[in-house]
């Protein structure tokens, strides 16, 4: 686990993994049983904590090496 991953909660890591896998906000919401707005909130918080601005940067920060 990278130091960046330790900044995220378990739920945020779930959202991040699904986003990295290419799932849309709606698809992530369906998998996790939350609203798409909740997913967007998680993503905003993830981006802020990791100091990134996009899903592409998220994949670079947390994706498989």
Buried (B, 14 or more C-beta within 10 A) or exposed (E): EEEBEEEBEEEBBBBBBBBBEEBEBEBBBEBBEBEBEBBBEBBEBBBEEBEBEEBEEBBEBBEEE
